[in-house]
């Protein structure tokens, strides 16, 4: 039996709004409470470190894509392995910033980001069996977190 998303149902659109509000809202709240400060500015960074202003737009876009991917899987298979992976990566995603910016713990943050990357890749591999759109929505996220992992590792090594 193939399950499809009922795009005519108000419940479908309300669920999408909830996913977007929660993902962007929690991400934004955490981001506003764990901003780069004097500690971060004092760190030795690699030459490929992007300017601080880039992170807000990138994460806003990624959070929207993450929310839509999660919504799509939720509508198709809320108890699936893909959905469990989605929730797991979201929790680790939300943990990383406080560990990095508030806790100032470079190596634990690196451990967390490697788990995030593994969960993202696992989500893509599992989700694509149910919904290729949801899987593709995670590809830019995987690329960004792969880059961020290298950046996190570089900063940890340099400091």
Backbone torsions as a table, in degrees:
resi	resn	phi	psi	omega
1	UNK	NA	124.4	178.2
2	UNK	-91.4	128.9	178.0
3	UNK	-98.7	134.8	176.9
4	UNK	-125.1	161.0	178.5
5	UNK	-83.7	130.0	177.7
6	UNK	-86.7	94.9	-176.9
7	UNK	-72.4	-8.2	179.5
8	UNK	-90.5	-10.6	-176.6
9	UNK	-84.2	130.9	175.3
10	UNK	-59.3	-33.5	178.6
11	UNK	-57.8	-38.6	179.2
12	UNK	-59.8	-47.1	-176.4
13	UNK	-74.6	-34.4	175.4
14	UNK	-64.3	-41.4	178.7
15	UNK	-63.1	-40.9	177.5
16	UNK	-60.9	-45.7	179.5
17	UNK	-60.2	-42.2	178.9
18	UNK	-61.1	-46.5	178.6
19	UNK	-58.8	-46.2	-178.8
20	UNK	-64.1	-46.9	-178.2
21	UNK	-62.9	-44.4	-178.2
22	UNK	-66.9	-50.1	-176.6
23	UNK	-63.9	-51.1	-179.4
24	UNK	-71.1	-38.7	-179.6
25	UNK	-64.2	-50.1	179.6
26	UNK	-66.8	-44.1	177.7
27	UNK	-59.2	-43.0	178.9
28	UNK	-66.8	-40.7	178.2
29	UNK	-63.0	-47.1	178.6
30	UNK	-62.7	-43.5	179.1
31	UNK	-61.3	-38.3	-179.5
32	UNK	-72.2	-23.1	-180.0
33	UNK	-93.0	-11.7	-177.8
34	UNK	-133.4	62.3	-178.4
35	UNK	-86.1	154.9	175.4
36	UNK	-62.2	132.2	179.8
37	UNK	-127.8	-155.6	-177.9
38	UNK	-59.3	-39.0	179.1
39	UNK	-59.0	-49.9	-178.5
40	UNK	-63.2	-42.3	179.9
41	UNK	-62.0	-29.4	-177.4
42	UNK	-80.8	-10.2	-177.7
43	UNK	-72.2	147.4	170.7
44	UNK	-77.2	126.3	-176.9
45	UNK	-122.3	153.3	177.6
46	UNK	-71.5	162.1	-178.5
47	UNK	-63.0	-21.9	-178.9
48	UNK	-89.1	9.9	177.5
49	UNK	-66.2	122.1	-178.8
50	UNK	-73.3	160.8	175.7
51	UNK	-66.0	150.7	-176.6
52	UNK	-57.0	-34.3	-175.3
53	UNK	-64.2	-19.5	-176.4
54	UNK	-73.7	-26.9	-172.3
55	UNK	-66.7	-39.5	-179.9
56	UNK	-59.8	-55.1	179.4
57	UNK	-62.6	-39.2	-179.8
58	UNK	-63.4	-49.6	-177.7
59	UNK	-67.5	-34.7	177.3
60	UNK	-61.5	-44.7	178.8
61	UNK	-65.3	-46.4	-179.7
62	UNK	-63.2	-42.2	178.9
63	UNK	-61.2	-37.5	176.1
64	UNK	-62.3	-45.5	179.8
65	UNK	-65.4	-39.8	177.9
66	UNK	-62.6	-43.7	-179.9
67	UNK	-62.5	-44.8	-179.3
68	UNK	-65.1	-41.4	178.0
69	UNK	-61.9	-45.7	178.7
70	UNK	-62.1	-42.5	177.9
71	UNK	-59.8	-45.1	-178.4
72	UNK	-61.2	-44.9	179.5
73	UNK	-67.7	-41.5	178.4
74	UNK	-57.0	-43.7	-178.7
75	UNK	-67.9	-28.4	-178.6
76	UNK	-91.0	-39.9	-172.5
77	UNK	-159.0	77.7	-173.4
78	UNK	-64.0	-22.2	-179.2
79	UNK	-102.9	12.9	-174.6
80	UNK	-76.4	165.1	174.4
81	UNK	-60.7	-39.1	179.1
82	UNK	-59.2	-42.6	-179.1
83	UNK	-68.0	-38.4	177.3
84	UNK	-63.7	-39.8	176.7
85	UNK	-65.5	-39.3	178.3
86	UNK	-60.1	-48.8	179.3
87	UNK	-62.3	-42.1	-179.0
88	UNK	-62.2	-46.5	-179.4
89	UNK	-65.1	-33.2	-179.5
90	UNK	-66.6	-42.9	178.8
91	UNK	-61.9	-48.1	179.2
92	UNK	-64.9	-36.8	177.0
93	UNK	-58.5	-46.7	-178.4
94	UNK	-70.3	-23.1	179.3
95	UNK	-78.3	-31.8	-171.1
96	UNK	-57.8	-51.7	-176.0
97	UNK	-57.5	-47.8	177.4
98	UNK	-62.1	-36.9	178.8
99	UNK	-65.4	-42.7	-177.6
100	UNK	-73.8	-56.7	-171.4
101	UNK	-85.0	-36.7	-179.2
102	UNK	-89.8	-47.6	-179.9
103	UNK	-77.4	-19.6	-178.8
104	UNK	54.6	40.0	-177.5
105	UNK	-110.2	95.3	-173.4
106	UNK	-67.2	-46.7	-176.4
107	UNK	-72.8	-43.7	173.6
108	UNK	-59.9	-37.0	176.7
109	UNK	-62.8	-38.3	177.6
110	UNK	-64.5	-41.0	177.4
111	UNK	-60.5	-42.2	-179.9
112	UNK	-64.9	-43.9	-176.5
113	UNK	-68.7	-29.8	175.7
114	UNK	-69.3	-34.8	175.0
115	UNK	-66.0	-43.1	178.0
116	UNK	-57.1	-48.4	-178.4
117	UNK	-61.2	-42.7	178.3
118	UNK	-62.4	-41.4	178.9
119	UNK	-67.0	-37.3	177.4
120	UNK	-62.6	-48.4	179.7
121	UNK	-62.3	-43.1	178.0
122	UNK	-61.4	-41.8	177.6
123	UNK	-59.4	-47.2	-179.5
124	UNK	-57.5	-47.2	-177.3
125	UNK	-64.8	-40.1	-178.5
126	UNK	-79.5	-42.8	-176.5
127	UNK	-66.0	-32.9	-176.4
128	UNK	-62.4	-21.4	177.3
129	UNK	-71.3	-26.1	-178.8
130	UNK	-103.4	-39.0	-173.0
131	UNK	-154.1	103.3	-177.5
132	UNK	-65.7	-30.1	178.8
133	UNK	-63.4	-46.4	178.6
134	UNK	-59.9	-42.2	179.6
135	UNK	-63.3	-46.0	-179.4
136	UNK	-66.1	-31.1	177.4
137	UNK	-63.1	-22.3	179.4
138	UNK	-89.1	-10.5	-177.3
139	UNK	-64.3	-48.4	177.0
140	UNK	-60.5	-35.1	177.2
141	UNK	-62.4	-44.7	178.0
142	UNK	-61.9	-42.3	179.5
143	UNK	-63.2	-46.9	-178.9
144	UNK	-63.8	-44.5	-179.5
145	UNK	-69.3	-31.6	173.4
146	UNK	-62.2	-46.0	176.2
147	UNK	-61.9	-46.3	-179.3
148	UNK	-62.8	-33.1	177.4
149	UNK	-64.8	-43.4	177.6
150	UNK	-64.8	-41.1	177.8
151	UNK	-63.4	-46.8	178.5
152	UNK	-58.3	-47.1	179.8
153	UNK	-62.3	-44.7	-179.6
154	UNK	-60.5	-46.0	179.9
155	UNK	-65.4	-39.3	177.4
156	UNK	-62.4	-42.2	179.6
157	UNK	-67.0	-42.9	-177.6
158	UNK	-70.3	-16.2	-175.9
159	UNK	-121.3	NA	NA
